[in-house]
Amino acid sequence: MPRRVEIGIVVSDKMNKTRVVELIRVKSHPLYDKVIKKKKKVYVHDEKNESKIGDKVKIIESRPLSKLKRWRLIEVVERIKE
């Protein structure tokens, strides 16, 4: 089974080698056709501590790395303007 690859925004970088990334999914309601945003926060392993709050990152699903971490950072797609 292929591993999921997602793009999300870093919302916390307070932990060492761990980031909290928010994944936003836009979906249309099947009956009412209203557009619904679903948000999910996931813990991501960032080995080099290269991402900061506000960065757009690409992550991949992986084996369990700790109690909560199930994703790894592939790359920083877009850095936040400082």
Backbone as CSV, one residue per row, in Angstrom:
resi,resn,N_x,N_y,N_z,CA_x,CA_y,CA_z,C_x,C_y,C_z
1,MET,0.839,-1.177,0.000,0.000,0.000,0.000,0.886,1.243,0.000
2,PRO,0.628,2.212,-0.888,1.482,3.398,-0.963,1.303,4.302,0.257
3,ARG,2.372,4.992,0.595,2.337,5.903,1.731,1.724,7.222,1.313
4,ARG,0.924,7.793,2.196,0.269,9.065,1.908,1.276,10.205,1.985
5,VAL,1.168,11.125,1.054,1.978,12.342,1.053,1.013,13.510,1.145
6,GLU,1.236,14.397,2.100,0.350,15.532,2.325,1.167,16.815,2.389
7,ILE,0.475,17.949,2.182,1.082,19.264,2.346,0.294,19.998,3.414
8,GLY,0.998,20.546,4.414,0.342,21.241,5.509,1.168,22.410,6.001
9,ILE,0.660,23.085,7.024,1.312,24.267,7.579,1.731,23.978,9.016
10,VAL,2.970,24.350,9.346,3.505,24.133,10.687,2.835,25.119,11.645
11,VAL,2.236,24.585,12.726,1.581,25.449,13.713,2.337,25.493,15.036
12,SER,3.290,24.573,15.251,4.099,24.601,16.472,5.470,24.000,16.191
13,ASP,6.516,24.667,16.734,7.882,24.145,16.609,8.598,24.184,17.965
14,LYS,7.854,24.069,19.049,8.423,24.191,20.387,9.187,22.947,20.836
15,MET,8.918,21.795,20.230,9.596,20.562,20.619,10.847,20.345,19.771
16,ASN,11.804,19.603,20.304,13.021,19.298,19.574,12.756,18.144,18.596
17,LYS,13.070,18.360,17.306,12.903,17.376,16.230,11.453,16.950,16.005
18,THR,10.500,17.728,16.497,9.079,17.431,16.301,8.352,18.709,15.934
19,ARG,7.463,18.609,14.964,6.627,19.734,14.555,5.175,19.292,14.593
20,VAL,4.283,20.248,14.858,2.855,19.990,14.749,2.409,20.653,13.455
21,VAL,1.842,19.844,12.553,1.431,20.321,11.234,-0.081,20.181,11.114
22,GLU,-0.721,21.242,10.617,-2.162,21.225,10.416,-2.462,20.894,8.960
23,LEU,-3.235,19.832,8.769,-3.667,19.422,7.435,-5.092,19.898,7.226
24,ILE,-5.347,20.607,6.136,-6.678,21.128,5.841,-7.211,20.404,4.609
25,ARG,-8.407,19.846,4.756,-9.057,19.130,3.662,-10.353,19.854,3.332
26,VAL,-10.571,20.192,2.076,-11.789,20.866,1.641,-12.674,19.826,0.973
27,LYS,-13.922,19.758,1.440,-14.837,18.732,0.953,-16.218,19.341,0.756
28,SER,-16.946,18.852,-0.218,-18.302,19.308,-0.451,-19.280,18.346,0.210
29,HIS,-20.279,18.896,0.901,-21.279,18.054,1.551,-22.113,17.358,0.476
30,PRO,-22.329,16.037,0.601,-23.018,15.306,-0.465,-24.472,15.731,-0.699
31,LEU,-25.170,16.139,0.346,-26.583,16.498,0.189,-26.786,17.994,-0.009
32,TYR,-26.104,18.819,0.791,-26.355,20.260,0.789,-25.385,21.057,-0.072
33,ASP,-24.363,20.423,-0.623,-23.372,21.065,-1.502,-22.666,22.263,-0.853
34,LYS,-22.595,22.287,0.470,-21.837,23.317,1.155,-20.387,22.854,1.259
35,VAL,-19.459,23.762,1.036,-18.039,23.438,1.127,-17.632,23.444,2.597
36,ILE,-17.034,22.340,3.042,-16.658,22.178,4.440,-15.148,22.027,4.534
37,LYS,-14.524,22.743,5.489,-13.091,22.596,5.748,-12.913,21.687,6.948
38,LYS,-12.125,20.650,6.795,-11.792,19.746,7.891,-10.325,19.983,8.235
39,LYS,-10.030,20.181,9.524,-8.653,20.395,9.965,-8.225,19.232,10.839
40,LYS,-6.958,18.841,10.695,-6.402,17.786,11.519,-4.959,18.140,11.852
41,LYS,-4.579,17.975,13.112,-3.206,18.237,13.528,-2.473,16.910,13.661
42,VAL,-1.281,16.841,13.078,-0.458,15.635,13.161,0.936,16.024,13.651
43,TYR,1.585,15.077,14.323,2.953,15.268,14.803,3.911,14.720,13.760
44,VAL,4.917,15.522,13.420,5.833,15.207,12.325,7.267,15.194,12.845
45,HIS,8.044,14.203,12.406,9.459,14.117,12.781,10.282,14.977,11.826
46,ASP,10.998,15.956,12.391,11.857,16.868,11.626,13.280,16.705,12.162
47,GLU,14.056,15.847,11.534,15.380,15.462,12.040,16.325,16.646,12.196
48,LYS,16.322,17.597,11.257,17.287,18.695,11.274,16.734,19.995,11.866
49,ASN,15.511,19.974,12.386,14.860,21.175,12.922,14.872,22.314,11.911
50,GLU,14.542,22.014,10.659,14.650,23.022,9.604,13.375,23.822,9.360
51,SER,12.225,23.372,9.830,10.981,24.101,9.586,10.626,24.980,10.780
52,LYS,9.927,26.073,10.489,9.500,27.031,11.510,7.985,27.227,11.408
53,ILE,7.418,27.935,12.393,5.976,28.193,12.394,5.594,28.976,11.139
54,GLY,4.540,28.532,10.456,4.043,29.200,9.263,4.560,28.621,7.966
55,ASP,5.596,27.783,8.009,6.133,27.177,6.789,5.158,26.158,6.213
56,LYS,5.125,26.078,4.894,4.348,25.046,4.222,5.289,23.872,3.974
57,VAL,4.914,22.677,4.438,5.806,21.523,4.374,5.118,20.335,3.707
58,LYS,5.951,19.473,3.119,5.469,18.217,2.543,5.885,17.105,3.494
59,ILE,4.907,16.263,3.877,5.165,15.191,4.834,4.711,13.856,4.265
60,ILE,5.296,12.780,4.786,4.956,11.431,4.328,4.638,10.558,5.534
61,GLU,3.676,9.678,5.363,3.288,8.742,6.401,4.415,7.733,6.619
62,SER,4.643,7.329,7.874,5.724,6.392,8.156,5.322,5.456,9.287
63,ARG,6.257,4.607,9.653,6.014,3.715,10.790,5.939,4.552,12.054
64,PRO,5.363,4.022,13.136,5.314,4.790,14.380,6.713,5.116,14.901
65,LEU,6.982,6.402,15.104,8.282,6.855,15.588,8.257,7.119,17.092
66,SER,7.085,7.383,17.631,6.904,7.568,19.076,5.421,7.355,19.365
67,LYS,4.990,7.760,20.540,3.589,7.558,20.917,2.631,8.279,19.961
68,LEU,2.996,9.477,19.520,2.111,10.277,18.673,2.616,10.483,17.245
69,LYS,3.922,10.376,17.023,4.480,10.690,15.701,4.305,9.535,14.722
70,ARG,3.631,9.812,13.606,3.414,8.826,12.552,3.770,9.390,11.171
71,TRP,4.370,10.574,11.128,4.709,11.247,9.875,6.157,11.719,9.930
72,ARG,6.776,11.860,8.735,8.135,12.399,8.613,8.122,13.560,7.626
73,LEU,9.016,14.503,7.846,9.153,15.660,6.961,9.960,15.273,5.730
74,ILE,9.445,15.604,4.543,10.190,15.379,3.301,10.955,16.648,2.935
75,GLU,10.218,17.767,2.849,10.851,19.023,2.458,10.009,20.210,2.910
76,VAL,10.657,21.365,2.985,9.950,22.618,3.236,9.616,23.196,1.860
77,VAL,8.327,23.255,1.553,7.882,23.712,0.229,8.000,25.224,0.119
78,GLU,7.540,25.930,1.154,7.549,27.384,1.125,7.845,27.932,2.513
79,ARG,8.847,28.798,2.609,9.207,29.388,3.898,8.370,30.632,4.146
80,ILE,8.127,30.918,5.419,7.371,32.108,5.803,8.258,33.331,5.608
81,LYS,7.680,34.421,5.159,8.434,35.660,4.982,8.648,36.302,6.339
82,GLU,9.894,36.663,6.649,10.198,37.275,7.956,10.394,38.746,7.825
